[in-house]
Amino acid sequence: SIERILAGHDGVVRHVHLAADMLLSCSSDETVRLWNLETGRCKFVLTGHGTDVRGCAMSSDGSVGYSCGFDKTVRQWDLA
């Protein structure tokens, strides 16, 4: 059975990455979102790619995130 649905992206979710009690997701809606898995709430909406975001990852302690997109960039995000 489904325990929780994390809703908020306006496009296709392309990738997710789990670290600690946080989840990083990226989407064709040009955003990266950081989710608190204890509450199910979105902590941050990160913008800047301007195109489809295709991949994401974060450090094991959840303090730094990375994303890549069709804009041909890799971005580093402060998640602390």
C-alpha positions in Angstrom: 0.0 0.0 0.0 1.1 3.6 -0.6 2.3 5.3 2.6 2.6 8.9 1.2 2.3 10.8 -2.0 4.7 13.8 -2.4 2.8 16.1 -4.7 4.0 19.4 -6.0 5.8 19.1 -9.4 3.9 20.4 -12.4 5.7 18.2 -14.8 7.0 14.6 -15.2 9.3 13.6 -12.3 12.6 12.6 -13.9 14.7 11.4 -11.0 14.8 11.1 -7.2 17.7 10.7 -4.7 17.4 9.8 -1.1 19.8 10.8 1.7 19.2 10.9 5.4 15.5 11.8 6.0 15.4 13.9 2.8 14.4 13.3 -0.8 15.6 15.4 -3.7 13.4 15.2 -6.9 13.7 16.9 -10.3 11.2 17.4 -13.0 10.4 18.6 -16.5 8.8 21.6 -14.8 12.3 23.0 -14.6 12.5 22.7 -10.8 14.3 20.7 -8.1 12.5 20.0 -4.9 13.8 19.0 -1.5 11.3 17.0 0.6 11.3 16.2 4.3 10.3 12.5 4.5 9.1 12.8 8.1 6.5 15.4 7.3 6.0 14.8 3.6 6.4 18.5 3.0 8.5 20.3 0.4 11.3 22.2 2.1 12.7 24.0 -0.9 11.8 24.6 -4.6 15.0 25.3 -6.5 14.9 27.1 -9.8 17.4 28.2 -12.3 17.8 25.6 -15.0 15.2 27.1 -17.3 14.7 23.8 -19.0 13.8 20.2 -18.2 15.9 19.0 -15.2 17.0 15.4 -15.9 19.0 14.2 -12.9 19.7 15.0 -9.3 21.8 13.8 -6.4 22.8 14.9 -2.9 25.5 14.3 -0.4 25.0 11.6 2.2 24.3 14.1 4.9 21.8 16.0 2.7 23.6 19.3 2.9 24.5 19.7 -0.8 22.5 18.8 -3.9 23.4 18.6 -7.6 21.2 18.7 -10.6 21.7 18.6 -14.4 19.4 19.6 -17.2 18.9 20.2 -20.9 20.5 23.6 -20.4 23.8 21.7 -20.5 24.7 22.7 -16.9 25.3 20.9 -13.6 24.2 23.0 -10.6 25.3 22.8 -7.0 22.7 23.7 -4.4 23.2 24.5 -0.7 20.5 22.4 1.1 21.4 23.2 4.7 
